[in-house]
Amino acid sequence: MSTTVSKNMVTSPSPSLSSPRLQCTMEWNVIQNKIKSSLLLLLLISAIFLLSILYSSNSFTTTTKESHSQGPLLTDLDISLMPTTQSPSQNSTPANDAVEEQCDISIGKWVKEPRGPIYTNMTCSTLPDFKNCQKYGKEQSYLYWRWKPDGCDLPRFDPERFLGVVRGKKLAFIGDSLARNQMESLLCLLSQAETPIDIYKDSADRYRTWYFPSHNFTLMVMWTEFYVQGVQRIINGTASASFDIHLDKINNNWASQLPSINYAIISGGNWFFRTNYLYEGGEIIGCVNCREENLTDFGIPYAVKRVVNKALESINECKECDGLVTFLRTYTPSHFENGSWFNGGYCNKTQPLDENELNLYSIDWELRKIQLEEIKSVKEENGSKKFELLDVTKAMMLRADGHPGANYDKRWVRNANDCLHWCLPGPVDMWNDLLLQLLTRNQPSQ
């Protein structure tokens, strides 16, 4: 210590330990040592802090990528349908076929959805009174459910995304009143993004066309009970409930419109549950539900198979329909209990059925099987047209709570409950959730 002092104090003639200058120097050395220790400690803390920032930043980046990969509407690819337990690899190819293999969006269950539908009877100006269940007092618990496929999530419908996919295209629903039901649902969904223009309606209101000018998109509905020609039987001058169905003659009212259409959604089946008569080559060959001794009752499945086959065959053979994508929407049942339309039948469930309440050996499931077989058959044929299945049968078998029942305008039909059609908004909106995913998968490559 004295050596250090003497070197530092060489200008002092008589260094002394009691000197004020020496005391000051010693105190300064002590302070310097403390500062050095503090600086080292500060540097150590700073290094630890920087390392923790780098680690948490890397963790945040990974979490963000994973959350985006599972988010509902990131891209036009169906990454959102990947199983929620997996994250797509950054090096993997985002192939739509792979998504389809990993998740069948037709198999799942209904789960609670506290947000409710994306539109209401107050925000859809085109909603028809016959499906406006809220207006006529239906208990609203049926609105708070969504379809959850097994192993993945079905994104909430995005009207902007749908309109982007169909920009410049023409889409037509072809079928009976349930085809109309789906069109009305889609109209309400899309009207949340753009107000459509009603540009055509025939005298019977069975053919309608709507136009979305900002997206140059045309939405149509075309009525057909059977796909093929069906002539209503007249008995004693009065139209009956029965039809003569010509199994080998396509109904050109809708088929002639195919060349101008980009997407066709065909559906049907419910009109076969009445007494009908089957014709081929202009000659009667049998019936459905006729119970007449001199006629063979072929049954509903046979008749449905024949007309679905004829419809798909006609589409596949359409020479001016290159690029047409056809979706066959599977059969959906009614939920009448203790009767039917006009004899006391009702549907007063307030929540979806349990799966163990379903009868998977019913005719509903048999008709679905026929439709699956016919789609599979036509897809195996080579051609420039695509065929897809919009499979909603199981999902809708569970939704006995989603029909108008007695909750509709009774000025026109007084003594009937409607347990066939679907409330708007309601479970039928799920059909268009699925349709959006299938349309996205079938977008032409750029």
SEDOZA-617700 format. One record per residue (C-alpha): x, y, z; residue number from 1. Coordinates in pm, 1 decimal. Layout:
         u         v         w  num
         X         Y         Z  NUM
...
END
This chain:
         u         v         w  num
       0.0       0.0       0.0    1
     283.8     242.0      88.5    2
     454.9     172.2    -243.0    3
     143.8     258.0    -428.9    4
      95.8     570.7    -229.4    5
     452.7     691.3    -276.2    6
     424.8     643.2    -652.2    7
      98.5     824.7    -667.8    8
     215.5    1106.4    -441.9    9
     562.7    1179.5    -582.4   10
     489.9    1552.1    -589.4   11
     441.4    1565.6    -209.2   12
     753.5    1656.9     -15.1   13
     647.3    1477.2     307.7   14
     393.3    1201.9     248.5   15
     196.0    1118.8     560.2   16
     -91.4     872.0     627.9   17
    -273.9    1149.0     804.0   18
    -246.9    1375.1     503.1   19
    -591.8    1485.5     370.8   20
    -477.4    1424.8      13.2   21
    -368.8    1068.9      97.1   22
    -697.0     993.3     268.4   23
    -884.4    1120.0     -35.3   24
    -677.9     899.2    -266.3   25
    -748.3     590.3     -60.5   26
   -1117.8     663.0     -48.6   27
   -1118.5     706.6    -428.0   28
    -952.0     367.1    -474.1   29
   -1220.3     204.6    -259.9   30
   -1491.5     372.9    -464.9   31
   -1327.4     256.8    -788.6   32
   -1322.4    -103.6    -665.0   33
   -1691.5     -81.3    -574.4   34
   -1775.3      67.2    -914.4   35
   -1587.8    -213.8   -1091.1   36
   -1780.1    -475.9    -889.7   37
   -2108.4    -303.6    -964.7   38
   -2026.0    -282.7   -1335.2   39
   -1940.1    -652.7   -1348.3   40
   -2264.4    -738.3   -1172.2   41
   -2458.1    -510.7   -1409.9   42
   -2292.6    -672.1   -1713.0   43
   -2381.6   -1019.3   -1584.0   44
   -2745.3    -920.6   -1526.2   45
   -2761.2    -761.1   -1872.1   46
   -2624.9   -1076.7   -2035.6   47
   -2883.6   -1292.7   -1857.9   48
   -3158.8   -1048.6   -1959.5   49
   -3048.8   -1050.6   -2326.5   50
   -3039.9   -1429.6   -2332.5   51
   -3390.9   -1448.0   -2185.6   52
   -3516.9   -1199.8   -2450.3   53
   -3364.8   -1403.0   -2732.1   54
   -3518.9   -1724.0   -2598.0   55
   -3865.1   -1576.2   -2544.7   56
   -3853.7   -1411.0   -2890.6   57
   -3780.3   -1746.7   -3053.5   58
   -4060.5   -1907.9   -2853.3   59
   -4303.6   -1630.9   -2956.2   60
   -4214.8   -1675.5   -3323.3   61
   -4281.6   -2048.7   -3305.2   62
   -4612.4   -1995.7   -3126.3   63
   -4721.5   -1737.5   -3382.4   64
   -4646.7   -1971.0   -3671.9   65
   -4837.0   -2251.9   -3506.0   66
   -5136.4   -2034.2   -3427.8   67
   -5148.7   -1906.2   -3784.6   68
   -5128.4   -2256.3   -3925.1   69
   -5436.2   -2346.0   -3723.0   70
   -5619.0   -2016.6   -3777.2   71
   -5943.4   -2026.4   -3970.2   72
   -5894.4   -1817.3   -4280.5   73
   -5528.5   -1756.6   -4352.6   74
   -5510.0   -1856.8   -4716.6   75
   -5718.9   -2011.8   -4988.2   76
   -5562.7   -2344.5   -4895.2   77
   -5739.5   -2556.3   -4637.4   78
   -5460.4   -2542.3   -4379.5   79
   -5731.6   -2444.5   -4132.6   80
   -5876.4   -2793.6   -4165.7   81
   -5559.1   -2964.9   -4049.2   82
   -5608.0   -3156.2   -3724.1   83
   -5564.7   -2923.2   -3428.4   84
   -5319.4   -3165.0   -3264.5   85
   -5069.1   -3114.3   -3547.0   86
   -4893.3   -2822.0   -3709.9   87
   -4804.2   -2835.8   -4078.8   88
   -4433.5   -2857.0   -4143.7   89
   -4274.0   -2552.1   -4303.0   90
   -4112.9   -2784.7   -4555.4   91
   -4433.7   -2970.1   -4644.3   92
   -4633.5   -2907.1   -4958.4   93
   -4975.0   -2754.4   -4874.8   94
   -5175.3   -3003.4   -5081.2   95
   -5552.1   -2993.7   -5053.7   96
   -5576.1   -3370.0   -5106.6   97
   -5363.3   -3425.7   -4796.6   98
   -5603.8   -3213.0   -4593.6   99
   -5898.6   -3415.0   -4719.0  100
   -5726.2   -3738.0   -4620.6  101
   -5656.6   -3614.1   -4271.5  102
   -6003.1   -3479.0   -4198.0  103
   -6344.4   -3589.1   -4320.5  104
   -6551.6   -3277.8   -4254.5  105
   -6876.5   -3474.3   -4289.4  106
   -6809.6   -3679.8   -3974.7  107
   -6827.9   -3503.5   -3640.5  108
   -7067.1   -3363.4   -3382.2  109
   -7251.9   -3045.5   -3292.7  110
   -7087.1   -2839.9   -3018.8  111
   -7194.0   -2524.3   -2836.4  112
   -7122.9   -2195.9   -3015.9  113
   -7181.5   -1898.0   -2783.6  114
   -7133.4   -1643.5   -3064.6  115
   -7439.8   -1760.2   -3252.7  116
   -7486.6   -1718.0   -3631.3  117
   -7311.8   -1450.8   -3840.5  118
   -7646.0   -1307.3   -3951.4  119
   -7990.5   -1268.7   -3796.5  120
   -8342.6   -1223.4   -3924.6  121
   -8278.6    -849.7   -3879.9  122
   -7959.5    -834.0   -4087.2  123
   -8077.1   -1039.5   -4387.2  124
   -8329.9    -853.5   -4601.4  125
   -8389.6   -1153.6   -4830.4  126
   -8486.6   -1396.5   -4553.6  127
   -8826.6   -1555.8   -4637.6  128
   -9104.8   -1549.9   -4381.0  129
   -9153.9   -1927.6   -4394.6  130
   -8803.6   -1978.7   -4251.4  131
   -8803.6   -1676.9   -4018.7  132
   -8844.8   -1885.5   -3704.8  133
   -8727.6   -1611.8   -3467.7  134
   -8995.8   -1373.9   -3592.9  135
   -9263.6   -1630.2   -3514.4  136
   -9148.7   -1715.8   -3166.7  137
   -8920.6   -2020.2   -3191.0  138
   -8707.6   -2071.4   -2880.0  139
   -8356.1   -1963.2   -2980.6  140
   -8130.1   -2231.3   -2831.9  141
   -8104.1   -2398.4   -3176.4  142
   -7893.5   -2102.7   -3296.2  143
   -7598.1   -2164.0   -3064.3  144
   -7440.2   -2473.4   -3213.6  145
   -7172.0   -2534.1   -3472.7  146
   -7055.2   -2841.9   -3659.6  147
   -6721.1   -2976.0   -3530.1  148
   -6562.4   -3240.6   -3757.5  149
   -6369.1   -3515.5   -3581.9  150
   -6000.1   -3426.8   -3570.0  151
   -6015.7   -3075.3   -3712.6  152
   -6205.9   -2747.0   -3704.5  153
   -6446.7   -2618.7   -3968.6  154
   -6380.5   -2245.0   -4008.8  155
   -6660.5   -2000.5   -3943.8  156
   -6814.3   -1889.1   -4273.0  157
   -6640.3   -1587.9   -4424.0  158
   -6858.8   -1412.9   -4685.7  159
   -6567.4   -1210.9   -4824.3  160
   -6365.4   -1524.4   -4874.7  161
   -6654.3   -1702.3   -5047.1  162
   -6711.8   -1410.7   -5282.6  163
   -6340.9   -1403.3   -5358.2  164
   -6343.4   -1771.8   -5453.1  165
   -6644.1   -1732.9   -5687.4  166
   -6549.9   -1395.8   -5835.4  167
   -6658.2   -1381.6   -6199.1  168
   -6839.8   -1715.7   -6170.3  169
   -7195.3   -1847.1   -6182.3  170
   -7323.3   -2092.1   -5919.8  171
   -7660.1   -2270.7   -5935.6  172
   -7859.0   -2475.3   -5685.9  173
   -8061.1   -2740.4   -5869.5  174
   -8332.5   -2930.2   -5685.6  175
   -8647.4   -2894.0   -5478.1  176
   -8741.2   -2663.3   -5190.5  177
   -8441.8   -2778.0   -4983.4  178
   -8211.5   -2663.6   -5262.4  179
   -8394.9   -2333.0   -5234.6  180
   -8342.8   -2345.6   -4857.1  181
   -7966.0   -2369.6   -4905.4  182
   -7965.0   -2090.0   -5163.9  183
   -8155.9   -1864.8   -4923.3  184
   -7903.2   -1944.2   -4651.3  185
   -7613.0   -1856.7   -4880.5  186
   -7787.0   -1537.6   -4988.2  187
   -7815.4   -1427.5   -4624.0  188
   -7454.1   -1520.1   -4550.7  189
   -7313.2   -1336.0   -4852.0  190
   -7533.3   -1031.0   -4798.7  191
   -7327.7    -958.0   -4485.9  192
   -7046.3    -859.3   -4724.2  193
   -7232.7    -729.5   -5030.9  194
   -7595.9    -651.1   -5104.4  195
   -7716.3    -868.7   -5394.5  196
   -7940.6    -751.4   -5679.3  197
   -8248.1    -958.2   -5764.9  198
   -8230.1    -980.3   -6145.0  199
   -8472.6   -1259.4   -6238.5  200
   -8778.9   -1441.0   -6107.5  201
   -9015.2   -1657.2   -6308.5  202
   -9393.3   -1642.2   -6265.4  203
   -9396.6   -1937.5   -6023.7  204
   -9093.7   -1812.7   -5826.9  205
   -8913.2   -2140.5   -5893.8  206
   -8625.6   -1992.4   -6092.2  207
   -8442.3   -1703.2   -5928.9  208
   -8119.4   -1522.7   -6011.0  209
   -7924.1   -1284.9   -5788.4  210
   -7618.6   -1081.4   -5882.8  211
   -7329.1    -948.7   -5673.1  212
   -7187.6    -667.7   -5889.6  213
   -6869.8    -596.0   -5692.6  214
   -6758.9    -955.3   -5744.1  215
   -6932.2   -1020.8   -6078.3  216
   -7087.9   -1327.8   -5915.5  217
   -7423.0   -1478.4   -6015.5  218
   -7625.2   -1697.8   -5778.7  219
   -7913.8   -1902.8   -5917.6  220
   -8170.8   -2157.1   -5804.4  221
   -8351.1   -2387.2   -6048.8  222
   -8643.4   -2604.4   -5947.0  223
   -8670.2   -2974.5   -6021.4  224
   -8839.5   -3238.7   -5810.3  225
   -8673.9   -3541.3   -5970.5  226
   -8395.0   -3418.7   -6208.3  227
   -8578.8   -3609.8   -6480.3  228
   -8914.9   -3520.3   -6630.7  229
   -9198.5   -3545.0   -6382.8  230
   -9558.2   -3484.8   -6489.7  231
   -9816.0   -3424.4   -6220.6  232
  -10112.5   -3660.7   -6242.8  233
  -10453.2   -3502.6   -6298.8  234
  -10745.6   -3693.2   -6147.0  235
  -11098.8   -3580.3   -6227.2  236
  -10967.0   -3245.8   -6343.5  237
  -10771.1   -3184.4   -6022.0  238
  -10393.5   -3198.6   -5977.3  239
  -10301.0   -3484.7   -5745.6  240
   -9994.9   -3536.9   -5528.3  241
   -9865.9   -3810.1   -5760.9  242
   -9629.3   -3778.7   -6056.3  243
   -9540.8   -3976.6   -6365.2  244
   -9161.8   -3992.8   -6351.0  245
   -8980.1   -4057.2   -6680.4  246
   -8657.0   -4216.6   -6562.1  247
   -8481.4   -4190.0   -6900.5  248
   -8571.9   -3828.6   -6987.0  249
   -8371.3   -3552.2   -6824.5  250
   -8552.2   -3231.5   -6730.7  251
   -8405.6   -2982.1   -6977.8  252
   -8538.8   -2682.5   -6788.1  253
   -8228.2   -2704.1   -6573.0  254
   -8001.3   -2920.5   -6788.6  255
   -8007.9   -2669.5   -7075.5  256
   -7857.2   -2405.8   -6843.4  257
   -7547.8   -2610.5   -6757.5  258
   -7312.3   -2469.5   -7025.7  259
   -7331.4   -2123.9   -6867.4  260
   -7266.5   -2247.9   -6512.4  261
   -6932.9   -2288.6   -6332.1  262
   -7061.7   -2461.3   -6017.5  263
   -7375.2   -2676.9   -5982.0  264
   -7511.2   -2804.1   -5649.8  265
   -7772.0   -3073.9   -5710.2  266
   -7991.2   -3230.3   -5442.8  267
   -8320.3   -3410.4   -5393.3  268
   -8499.2   -3719.5   -5272.6  269
   -8791.2   -3600.0   -5062.2  270
   -9044.5   -3602.5   -5347.3  271
   -9014.2   -3981.4   -5379.9  272
   -9193.3   -4041.7   -5050.5  273
   -9534.0   -3993.7   -5214.4  274
   -9709.4   -4221.6   -5460.9  275
   -9534.4   -4191.3   -5797.2  276
   -9537.4   -4387.0   -6121.1  277
   -9223.1   -4483.1   -6310.5  278
   -9187.7   -4469.7   -6688.3  279
   -8917.9   -4579.6   -6929.6  280
   -8932.7   -4551.3   -7307.4  281
   -9271.3   -4386.4   -7268.9  282
   -9417.0   -4696.1   -7099.0  283
   -9508.3   -4741.4   -6735.5  284
   -9281.4   -4997.0   -6569.3  285
   -9386.7   -4971.8   -6206.0  286
   -9441.9   -4736.4   -5919.0  287
   -9326.3   -4614.8   -5579.2  288
   -9563.7   -4645.0   -5282.8  289
   -9860.2   -4727.7   -5506.3  290
   -9975.6   -5064.1   -5363.3  291
  -10148.6   -5152.5   -5688.6  292
  -10177.7   -5520.0   -5777.9  293
  -10093.5   -5480.4   -6146.1  294
   -9779.5   -5269.9   -6088.0  295
   -9441.7   -5352.5   -5940.0  296
   -9350.0   -5126.7   -5649.3  297
   -8976.3   -5072.4   -5702.1  298
   -8933.2   -4876.4   -5382.3  299
   -8782.4   -4536.1   -5311.2  300
   -8411.5   -4635.8   -5323.9  301
   -8445.3   -4776.9   -5675.6  302
   -8613.1   -4462.4   -5808.2  303
   -8361.4   -4231.9   -5640.2  304
   -8070.0   -4432.9   -5779.9  305
   -8208.6   -4413.6   -6132.5  306
   -8264.9   -4036.9   -6134.1  307
   -7934.6   -3952.0   -5964.0  308
   -7757.1   -4170.1   -6219.5  309
   -7938.9   -3995.6   -6504.2  310
   -7859.8   -3649.2   -6370.6  311
   -7488.7   -3719.6   -6326.0  312
   -7472.2   -3893.2   -6663.3  313
   -7628.7   -3591.3   -6834.4  314
   -7383.9   -3353.1   -6669.1  315
   -7088.5   -3574.5   -6754.9  316
   -7195.2   -3598.1   -7119.1  317
   -7253.3   -3224.2   -7158.5  318
   -7014.4   -3126.9   -7438.1  319
   -7029.4   -2753.9   -7367.1  320
   -6966.4   -2792.8   -6993.2  321
   -6587.1   -2816.5   -6975.9  322
   -6463.6   -2709.2   -6633.7  323
   -6801.4   -2748.0   -6465.9  324
   -6774.6   -2857.2   -6101.2  325
   -7078.6   -3044.2   -5967.6  326
   -7155.0   -3102.8   -5599.2  327
   -7412.8   -3362.4   -5500.8  328
   -7564.1   -3262.9   -5166.9  329
   -7666.4   -3577.9   -4982.1  330
   -8015.0   -3654.5   -4859.5  331
   -8148.0   -3485.2   -4546.0  332
   -8448.2   -3626.4   -4357.9  333
   -8748.3   -3465.9   -4195.9  334
   -8804.5   -3498.9   -3820.3  335
   -9180.2   -3539.2   -3787.6  336
   -9300.1   -3713.7   -3473.0  337
   -9641.7   -3877.0   -3431.8  338
   -9764.3   -3787.8   -3777.9  339
   -9671.2   -3578.0   -4079.2  340
   -9751.0   -3238.9   -4231.9  341
  -10128.9   -3228.2   -4198.2  342
  -10213.0   -3497.9   -3943.7  343
  -10059.2   -3373.4   -3622.5  344
   -9690.5   -3435.7   -3682.7  345
   -9460.8   -3209.1   -3485.6  346
   -9092.1   -3141.6   -3408.9  347
   -9043.0   -2969.2   -3075.6  348
   -8688.0   -3070.1   -2978.7  349
   -8478.3   -2788.1   -2830.8  350
   -8130.1   -2929.5   -2882.9  351
   -7950.4   -3168.4   -3120.7  352
   -8013.4   -3539.3   -3082.9  353
   -7756.0   -3767.7   -2927.5  354
   -7577.6   -3992.1   -3173.8  355
   -7719.8   -4301.8   -3005.5  356
   -8066.3   -4179.2   -3105.3  357
   -7984.3   -4214.7   -3477.1  358
   -8088.2   -4510.4   -3687.2  359
   -7803.8   -4567.1   -3933.0  360
   -8002.4   -4847.9   -4094.8  361
   -8287.0   -4617.6   -4192.7  362
   -8384.2   -4528.6   -4548.0  363
   -8218.3   -4188.5   -4491.5  364
   -7880.5   -4359.1   -4462.4  365
   -7962.7   -4591.9   -4751.7  366
   -8033.3   -4297.1   -4983.7  367
   -7704.9   -4137.2   -4880.0  368
   -7524.4   -4461.1   -4964.0  369
   -7679.2   -4461.9   -5311.9  370
   -7566.1   -4104.6   -5371.3  371
   -7212.3   -4189.1   -5258.3  372
   -7200.8   -4484.3   -5496.7  373
   -7322.3   -4277.7   -5792.2  374
   -7069.0   -4000.5   -5728.0  375
   -6790.6   -4256.1   -5696.8  376
   -6895.2   -4414.9   -6024.5  377
   -6903.1   -4092.8   -6225.0  378
   -6571.4   -3974.6   -6075.5  379
   -6405.4   -4290.8   -6204.6  380
   -6493.4   -4193.8   -6560.6  381
   -6246.5   -3973.6   -6743.7  382
   -6368.8   -3626.1   -6835.1  383
   -6312.0   -3255.1   -6805.7  384
   -6572.4   -3212.2   -6532.2  385
   -6531.7   -3257.9   -6157.8  386
   -6778.2   -3420.7   -5919.5  387
   -6776.0   -3380.1   -5542.1  388
   -6995.8   -3487.0   -5253.3  389
   -7148.5   -3236.5   -5012.4  390
   -7216.9   -3486.8   -4738.3  391
   -7450.6   -3344.6   -4473.7  392
   -7674.7   -3643.7   -4395.4  393
   -7541.2   -3741.3   -4054.7  394
   -7506.0   -3382.2   -3936.2  395
   -7866.9   -3305.7   -4025.5  396
   -8006.6   -3630.6   -3888.2  397
   -7897.6   -3493.1   -3551.0  398
   -8071.2   -3154.9   -3585.7  399
   -8434.0   -3229.8   -3505.6  400
   -8437.0   -2893.5   -3326.9  401
   -8365.4   -2684.8   -3637.4  402
   -8700.2   -2691.5   -3823.1  403
   -8968.5   -2420.7   -3818.8  404
   -9228.6   -2659.6   -3674.8  405
   -9523.2   -2436.4   -3588.3  406
   -9312.6   -2118.5   -3593.0  407
   -9392.9   -1961.2   -3928.3  408
   -9656.4   -1739.2   -4090.4  409
   -9980.3   -1942.2   -4077.3  410
  -10178.9   -1715.2   -4306.3  411
  -10118.2   -1947.6   -4600.7  412
  -10088.7   -2289.6   -4437.4  413
  -10293.9   -2305.0   -4120.1  414
  -10296.0   -2663.2   -3995.1  415
   -9947.4   -2790.8   -4063.9  416
   -9611.4   -2806.2   -3894.0  417
   -9295.4   -2784.1   -4102.7  418
   -9043.4   -3044.3   -3986.9  419
   -8871.2   -3074.0   -4325.7  420
   -8726.2   -2731.9   -4408.0  421
   -8473.7   -2545.5   -4194.4  422
   -8490.1   -2221.1   -3999.9  423
   -8281.9   -1925.8   -4116.1  424
   -8041.7   -1870.5   -3958.6  425
   -8000.3   -2229.8   -3847.8  426
   -7832.9   -2567.0   -3907.4  427
   -7868.4   -2532.8   -4286.9  428
   -7598.0   -2264.0   -4279.2  429
   -7351.0   -2544.0   -4208.8  430
   -7409.9   -2673.1   -4563.4  431
   -7251.7   -2356.5   -4693.7  432
   -6962.9   -2381.2   -4446.6  433
   -6881.6   -2713.7   -4611.7  434
   -6949.5   -2576.7   -4959.5  435
   -6692.7   -2300.6   -4908.2  436
   -6427.0   -2556.4   -4818.3  437
   -6506.9   -2771.8   -5121.9  438
   -6509.9   -2470.1   -5354.1  439
   -6171.8   -2365.6   -5221.3  440
   -6028.9   -2709.9   -5287.1  441
   -6162.5   -2703.0   -5642.0  442
   -6033.6   -2362.6   -5741.4  443
   -5854.7   -2379.2   -6076.7  444
   -5476.6   -2350.6   -6050.2  445
   -5345.7   -2008.1   -6138.0  446
END
